[in-house]
Amino acid sequence: MDFRLMGMDNTPIFHVLQHMMDSAGDESDKSVNAPSRNYVRDAKAMAATPVDVKEYPNSYVFVVDMPGLKSGDIKVQVEEENVLLISGERKREEEKEGAKYIRMERRVGKFMRKFTLPENANTDAISAVCQDGVLTVTVQKLPPPEPKKPKTIEVKVA
């Protein structure tokens, strides 16, 4: 119903209702189209964690720089049977009395990377070693399946 046709467009209630209707449409559009807070956090964590991936004849190797992290700050997991997840958190150093940052460039916060492993990855044979600030995750390959030998069928006389 258009209240302007009824001559009510100059009343205060009309302006309040019009404002409510206009702003309600804008907010609903933002909430429907906006990515979730978790999605944004995970996307930032993944973008901030570069990884080198190498393939060897018997394994896949993932190399991640993790300067200043202890092994307890790093998680290596397998999800959904074939997704390798490397995650953790780099915490900010506690500020000491009388010290203040002039510049702060080292990354702090959560990090995460996910990799879908190939079919020949042996998820039961994964090792992870963190040495000198470099995490190396090794995923062994499954042995190739043996080729099927031809099966001989005996032909009988009828």
For each residue, the residues with C-beta under 8 A, 3 or more apart:
1:
2: 5 6
3: 6 8 9 14
4: 7 8 9
5: 2
6: 2 3
7: 4 10
8: 3 4 11 13 14
9: 3 4 14
10: 7 14
11: 8 14 15
12: 15 16
13: 8 16 17
14: 3 8 9 10 11 17 18
15: 11 12 18 19
16: 12 13 19 20
17: 13 14 20 21
18: 14 15 21 22
19: 15 16 22 23
20: 16 17 23 24
21: 17 18 24 25
22: 18 19 25 26
23: 19 20 26 27
24: 20 21 27 28
25: 21 22 28 29
26: 22 23 29 30
27: 23 24 30 31
28: 24 25 31 32
29: 25 26 32 33
30: 26 27 33 34
31: 27 28 34
32: 28 29
33: 29 30
34: 30 31
35: 39 40 43
36: 39 40
37: 40 41
38: 41 42
39: 35 36 42 43
40: 35 36 37 43 44
41: 37 38 44 45 110
42: 38 39 45 46 112
43: 35 39 40 46 47
44: 40 41 47 48 109
45: 41 42 48 49 87 109 110 111 112
46: 42 43 49 112 113 114
47: 43 44
48: 44 45 107 109 111
49: 45 46 64 86 111 112 113
50: 64 65
51: 62 63 64 86 113 115
52: 62 63 64
53: 60 61 62 63 115
54: 60 61 63
55: 59 60 61
56: 59 60 61
57: 141
58: 140 141
59: 55 56 138 139 140 141
60: 53 54 55 56 117 118 121 138 139 141
61: 53 54 55 56 136 137 138 139
62: 51 52 53 84 86 115 135 136 137 138 139
63: 51 52 53 54 134 135 136
64: 49 50 51 52 86 113 134 135 137
65: 50 133 134 135
66: 69 74 88 130 133 134 135
67: 133
68: 90 106 133
69: 66 73 74 88 90 130 133
70: 73 74
71: 74 130
72:
73: 69 70 88 89 90 91
74: 66 69 70 71 86 87 88 128 130 135
75: 85 86 87 88
76: 84 85 86 126 128 135 137
77: 84 85 87
78: 81 82 83 84 85 117 123 126
79: 83 85 114
80: 83
81: 78 123
82: 78 116 117 119 121 123
83: 78 79 80 114 115 116 117
84: 62 76 77 78 114 115 117 126 137 139
85: 75 76 77 78 79 112 113 114
86: 49 51 62 64 74 75 76 112 113 114 135 137
87: 45 74 75 77 110 111 112 113
88: 66 69 73 74 75 110 111 112
89: 73 109 110 111
90: 68 69 73 106 107 108 109 111
91: 73 108
92: 108
93:
94:
95: 99 100 101
96: 99
97:
98:
99: 95 96
100: 95
101: 95 104
102:
103:
104: 101
105:
106: 68 90
107: 48 90 111
108: 90 91 92
109: 44 45 48 89 90
110: 41 45 87 88 89
111: 45 48 49 87 88 89 90 107
112: 42 45 46 49 85 86 87 88
113: 46 49 51 64 85 86 87
114: 46 79 83 84 85 86
115: 51 53 62 83 84
116: 82 83
117: 60 78 82 83 84 121 123 139
118: 60 121
119: 82
120: 141 142 144
121: 60 82 117 118 139 140 141 142
122: 125 126 139 140 141 142
123: 78 81 82 117 126 139
124:
125: 122 139 140
126: 76 78 84 122 123 137 138 139 140
127: 137 138
128: 74 76 135 136 137 138
129: 135 136
130: 66 69 71 74 133 134 135 136
131: 134 136
132:
133: 65 66 67 68 69 130
134: 63 64 65 66 130 131
135: 62 63 64 65 66 74 76 86 128 129 130
136: 61 62 63 128 129 130 131
137: 61 62 64 76 84 86 126 127 128
138: 59 60 61 62 126 127 128
139: 59 60 61 62 84 117 121 122 123 125 126
140: 58 59 121 122 125 126
141: 57 58 59 60 120 121 122
142: 120 121 122
143:
144: 120
145:
146:
147:
148:
149:
150:
151:
152:
153:
154:
155:
156:
157:
158:
